[in-house]
Amino acid sequence: MPGVSDSFLPLIVATVAFVASHFVLSATPVRGRLVRAASEPVFLIGYSLVAFATFGWMCVAYARAPFEDLWGDPLWARWLAVLVMPLATVLLVAGLSTANPATVGMGRLLAEGRSPVGIQKVSRHPMMVALALWAALHLLANGDEASLILFGGMLVLALGGIAHIEARRRTIGGTNWQRFAAASSVVPFAAIAAGRARVTLGEIGWNRIAAGIVLYFILLFGHRLVIDVPLLPGLFRH
């Protein structure tokens, strides 16, 4: 395996900046001081601007990075992405559209003693799990050095974000968090398989599921249009 050369340095720096800025700004001491110095809305605006700026920087650096093949373009990984991404898109859409006590900024819901509902019974971190699945699948299917850096960084952000939220909620959530966590799981379907949660598709929301599937097909067929990479192995090759 070739070593990381200097030509990848801009992508490495941009990826580290993107990932680290999330962890630094969301750390309790830093976030608390910034919120006290300004306000919660101002902090959230600033946080979003930093996230968008570093993400754009990372994408530009990725596009400009040289191609250094590591493990090629395995067909099985592409099929795995095609088969698993519907779960990721449904988790993302349902997670975004369902108020969640485990989400940053939703602590008041936890204080109210909310129980997991809908997609939260599948995973209490649906959006972060969706990001982790997306990053892991793209990491496997794109066996080059630049993709390892970018998607590896996104995977670290997703998994590290889950760990950070879990630790913070355990510290400040008390018995409300214990009850919420007992009726849900981080790993999708783990609580359901263990008999700690029961959920129906109707509870998740047919509209949310449909929107997630629509998003999946938009990504599936728009992928080649946007970046000229076909996603259906053996069907849409050059």
C-alpha positions in Angstrom: 0.0 0.0 0.0 1.5 3.3 -1.0 2.1 5.9 1.7 0.2 9.1 2.0 2.1 11.6 -0.1 2.4 15.4 0.2 -0.1 15.8 -2.6 -2.9 14.6 -0.3 -2.0 17.1 2.3 -4.7 19.7 1.4 -7.4 16.9 1.6 -6.0 15.7 4.9 -6.0 19.2 6.4 -9.5 20.0 5.1 -10.9 16.7 6.4 -9.3 17.1 9.8 -10.7 20.6 10.0 -14.2 19.5 9.1 -14.2 16.6 11.6 -12.4 18.4 14.4 -14.5 21.5 14.2 -17.6 19.5 14.9 -16.1 17.9 18.0 -14.5 21.1 19.3 -17.6 23.3 18.9 -19.9 20.7 20.3 -17.7 20.0 23.4 -19.7 21.1 26.5 -17.1 23.7 27.8 -16.6 25.3 24.4 -20.3 25.3 23.4 -21.2 26.7 26.9 -18.8 29.6 26.7 -19.8 30.5 23.2 -23.5 30.4 24.0 -23.0 32.6 27.0 -20.9 35.0 25.0 -23.5 35.3 22.2 -26.7 33.2 22.3 -28.0 29.8 21.3 -29.3 31.0 17.9 -26.1 32.9 17.1 -24.0 29.8 18.1 -26.1 27.5 15.9 -25.7 29.9 12.9 -21.9 30.1 13.5 -21.7 26.3 13.9 -23.5 25.8 10.6 -21.4 28.3 8.7 -18.2 26.6 10.0 -19.6 23.2 9.0 -20.6 24.4 5.5 -17.3 26.1 4.9 -15.1 23.2 6.0 -17.3 20.7 4.1 -16.9 22.8 0.9 -13.2 23.0 1.5 -13.0 19.2 1.9 -15.0 18.6 -1.3 -12.8 20.9 -3.4 -9.7 19.3 -1.9 -11.1 15.8 -2.7 -11.8 16.8 -6.3 -8.3 18.1 -6.7 -6.5 15.2 -5.0 -4.6 12.7 -7.2 -5.8 9.2 -7.8 -3.9 6.5 -6.0 -5.5 3.1 -6.2 -5.5 0.9 -3.1 -8.0 -1.9 -3.5 -9.8 -1.1 -6.7 -13.5 -1.0 -7.4 -14.9 -4.3 -6.0 -18.2 -5.3 -7.6 -19.5 -6.8 -4.3 -19.0 -3.5 -2.5 -21.0 -1.6 -5.2 -23.9 -4.1 -4.9 -23.7 -3.9 -1.1 -24.1 -0.1 -1.4 -27.1 -0.5 -3.8 -28.8 -2.9 -1.4 -28.1 -1.1 1.9 -28.5 2.5 1.0 -32.3 2.4 1.1 -32.0 1.8 4.8 -29.7 4.8 5.1 -32.0 7.1 3.2 -35.1 6.1 5.2 -33.1 6.5 8.5 -32.0 10.0 7.3 -35.4 11.2 6.2 -37.3 9.7 9.2 -34.7 10.9 11.6 -34.8 14.5 10.2 -38.6 14.6 10.4 -39.0 13.1 13.9 -38.2 15.1 17.0 -35.5 13.2 18.9 -34.4 13.6 22.6 -31.0 12.1 21.5 -30.4 14.9 19.0 -28.2 17.9 19.9 -30.4 20.8 20.9 -33.4 18.6 21.9 -32.5 18.2 25.5 -35.9 19.6 26.5 -37.6 16.5 25.1 -35.4 14.3 27.3 -36.3 16.5 30.3 -40.0 15.9 29.5 -39.4 12.1 29.7 -40.2 11.4 26.0 -40.0 7.7 25.0 -38.6 6.5 21.7 -41.1 6.8 18.8 -41.1 5.6 15.2 -37.6 5.4 13.7 -36.0 6.0 17.1 -37.0 2.4 18.0 -35.0 1.3 15.0 -32.0 3.4 16.1 -31.9 6.3 18.6 -29.4 8.0 16.3 -31.0 7.5 12.9 -29.3 10.5 11.1 -25.8 9.7 12.5 -26.2 6.0 11.6 -27.3 7.0 8.1 -24.2 9.0 7.7 -22.1 6.1 9.1 -23.6 3.7 6.6 -23.2 6.1 3.7 -19.5 6.7 4.6 -18.7 3.1 5.2 -20.4 1.9 2.0 -18.6 4.5 -0.1 -15.3 3.8 1.6 -15.6 0.1 0.6 -16.7 0.8 -3.0 -14.1 3.5 -3.7 -10.7 1.9 -3.1 -8.5 4.9 -3.6 -6.4 7.0 -1.2 -8.4 10.2 -1.5 -11.7 8.3 -0.8 -10.1 6.6 2.2 -9.3 10.0 3.6 -12.6 11.7 2.9 -15.1 8.8 3.6 -12.9 7.7 6.5 -13.1 11.1 8.0 -16.9 11.1 7.6 -17.1 7.7 9.3 -15.0 9.0 12.2 -17.4 12.0 12.5 -20.5 9.8 12.5 -19.3 7.2 15.0 -17.5 9.7 17.1 -20.6 11.9 17.1 -22.7 9.0 18.3 -20.2 8.2 21.1 -20.1 11.9 22.1 -23.9 12.3 22.3 -24.2 9.0 24.2 -21.6 10.1 26.8 -23.2 13.5 27.2 -26.7 12.2 27.5 -25.6 9.6 30.1 -24.0 12.4 32.1 -26.9 14.9 32.1 -29.9 12.8 31.2 -30.3 10.9 34.4 -33.2 8.3 34.7 -35.0 9.9 31.7 -32.1 8.9 29.4 -31.8 5.5 31.0 -35.4 4.8 30.2 -35.0 6.2 26.6 -31.9 4.1 26.0 -33.4 1.0 27.4 -36.3 1.1 24.9 -34.0 1.8 21.9 -30.6 1.0 20.5 -27.7 2.5 18.6 -27.3 -0.4 16.2 -30.4 -0.5 13.9 -33.0 -3.1 14.9 -30.9 -4.3 17.9 -33.6 -3.3 20.5 -36.3 -4.8 18.4 -34.4 -8.1 18.0 -33.8 -8.1 21.8 -37.5 -7.6 22.5 -37.0 -4.2 24.1 -38.9 -2.3 21.4 -41.7 -2.9 19.0 -42.4 -0.7 16.0 -44.6 -0.8 12.9 -44.1 0.8 9.5 -47.1 3.0 10.2 -45.5 4.3 13.4 -42.4 5.3 11.5 -44.6 7.0 8.9 -45.5 5.7 5.5 -44.8 9.2 4.1 -41.3 9.2 5.7 -40.5 5.8 4.3 -41.8 6.8 0.9 -39.7 10.0 0.9 -36.6 8.0 1.9 -37.1 5.6 -0.9 -37.6 8.5 -3.4 -34.4 10.0 -2.1 -32.7 6.7 -2.6 -33.7 6.5 -6.3 -32.8 10.2 -6.8 -29.3 9.4 -5.5 -29.1 6.1 -7.4 -30.0 7.5 -10.9 -28.6 11.0 -10.3 -25.2 9.7 -9.2 -24.0 9.1 -12.8 -25.5 12.5 -13.9 -23.6 14.4 -11.2 -20.3 12.7 -10.9 -20.3 10.3 -13.9 -20.1 7.2 -11.8 -22.8 4.5 -12.5 -24.2 2.8 -9.4 -25.9 -0.3 -10.9 -23.0 -2.7 -11.4 -23.2 -4.5 -14.8 -26.2 -2.4 -16.0 -25.0 1.1 -16.4 -21.3 0.8 -17.3 -19.4 3.1 -19.7 
